[in-house]
């Protein structure tokens, strides 16, 4: 064979190779599948991935469904966070409502202590008198701010009641929409697969009117459904903006105004506990001051050799000492019986009366602890704090607009599209 010429069998192999390439490419076009990088002509090497052919309408729907799915995930995540933060606000408002009761109880407790402290001041024990005087000054110092705080908190609760109700209503809508979004997302996750399945089935059909008709139906549904998906995504995106703005407001402005409430309520509860521990023994002391103690002494006669008389002296007189007790005995008995009592031994009577008084007083003194701390550091700033909180809650109320019906309507329409997509697939199946 002469140099520079190609052997006939070489040209034959080349023509066969080209023929096979043309056949494979024709089959790919016919079945609507095209290689991503190129056709593999060499046995034993890895074949490139083949991408499912989709019409422009179907491909756009797939893209927008994926975007909407991401938006749904964002709403569910952000919505749940806002729901949690709203619960914090509602709990804080409940605590302020509870504080109104606590302050009223504290105000009543302070009034009671101020009324009863005089009985402790009247006791002869110097230490008790000093502590009672100190406590009285503390009560007089803290009582006016507590009374004012009662009014402030009651006015606040009355003012924000509509806002609290609106916040609860908003949160109810938020939770329902989260539940609806989670349910809808499960269906949307299968929509992408359903679209691909319908397209793949149509691709597998032989060319002809059936294939063309189903593709036309698929494209028509894809175009219509895509508009609904895009619109739903826009609606939900706007809702997310509202959700995020409200959550930012709560976290940057409202939570910091609620934080001092916890500490103040705890301080009020602690002071109430201490006051209760004081009030009970003070009430016992008040009762003791209204009691009288009686001791008998003999007054025999010929006809009544076992005759006795009793003399009863009030506890308040007993506390004043021997001379006061003797004077009271003489006043009660009169001169004749007083002489009889003296003959019996007036000092014995006085000592018995004092002993009875001491025995009644001792257990009360053991329970009477007047050296308590009166510490309500948050009370001074409460009025301004609630004023600022009321303003921020008013602004929050204006932000709480959540019309969920358009999105729910969009969900319903897309769910119908999902069913229509299933129908197209069923019609395509042999």
Secondary structure as the mmCIF struct_conf table of DSSP 4:
data_model
#
loop_
_struct_conf.conf_type_id
_struct_conf.id
_struct_conf.beg_label_comp_id
_struct_conf.beg_label_asym_id
_struct_conf.beg_label_seq_id
_struct_conf.end_label_comp_id
_struct_conf.end_label_asym_id
_struct_conf.end_label_seq_id
TURN_TY1_P TURN_TY1_P1 UNK A 3 UNK A 4
HELX_RH_AL_P HELX_RH_AL_P1 UNK A 8 UNK A 30
TURN_TY1_P TURN_TY1_P2 UNK A 31 UNK A 32
STRN STRN1 UNK A 33 UNK A 35
BEND BEND1 UNK A 36 UNK A 37
BEND BEND2 UNK A 42 UNK A 42
TURN_TY1_P TURN_TY1_P3 UNK A 43 UNK A 44
BEND BEND3 UNK A 45 UNK A 45
HELX_LH_PP_P HELX_LH_PP_P1 UNK A 46 UNK A 49
STRN STRN2 UNK A 50 UNK A 52
HELX_LH_PP_P HELX_LH_PP_P2 UNK A 53 UNK A 53
HELX_RH_AL_P HELX_RH_AL_P2 UNK A 56 UNK A 121
TURN_TY1_P TURN_TY1_P4 UNK A 122 UNK A 122
BEND BEND4 UNK A 123 UNK A 124
HELX_RH_AL_P HELX_RH_AL_P3 UNK A 126 UNK A 203
TURN_TY1_P TURN_TY1_P5 UNK A 204 UNK A 204
BEND BEND5 UNK A 205 UNK A 205
HELX_LH_PP_P HELX_LH_PP_P3 UNK A 206 UNK A 206
BEND BEND6 UNK A 207 UNK A 208
HELX_RH_AL_P HELX_RH_AL_P4 UNK A 209 UNK A 249
HELX_RH_PI_P HELX_RH_PI_P1 UNK A 250 UNK A 254
HELX_RH_AL_P HELX_RH_AL_P5 UNK A 255 UNK A 289
TURN_TY1_P TURN_TY1_P6 UNK A 290 UNK A 290
STRN STRN3 UNK A 292 UNK A 298
BEND BEND7 UNK A 302 UNK A 303
TURN_TY1_P TURN_TY1_P7 UNK A 305 UNK A 306
STRN STRN4 UNK A 308 UNK A 314
HELX_RH_AL_P HELX_RH_AL_P6 UNK A 315 UNK A 318
TURN_TY1_P TURN_TY1_P8 UNK A 319 UNK A 320
HELX_RH_AL_P HELX_RH_AL_P7 UNK A 322 UNK A 344
HELX_RH_AL_P HELX_RH_AL_P8 UNK A 346 UNK A 367
TURN_TY1_P TURN_TY1_P9 UNK A 377 UNK A 378
BEND BEND8 UNK A 379 UNK A 379
TURN_TY1_P TURN_TY1_P10 UNK A 380 UNK A 381
HELX_RH_AL_P HELX_RH_AL_P9 UNK A 382 UNK A 399
HELX_RH_AL_P HELX_RH_AL_P10 UNK A 405 UNK A 428
#
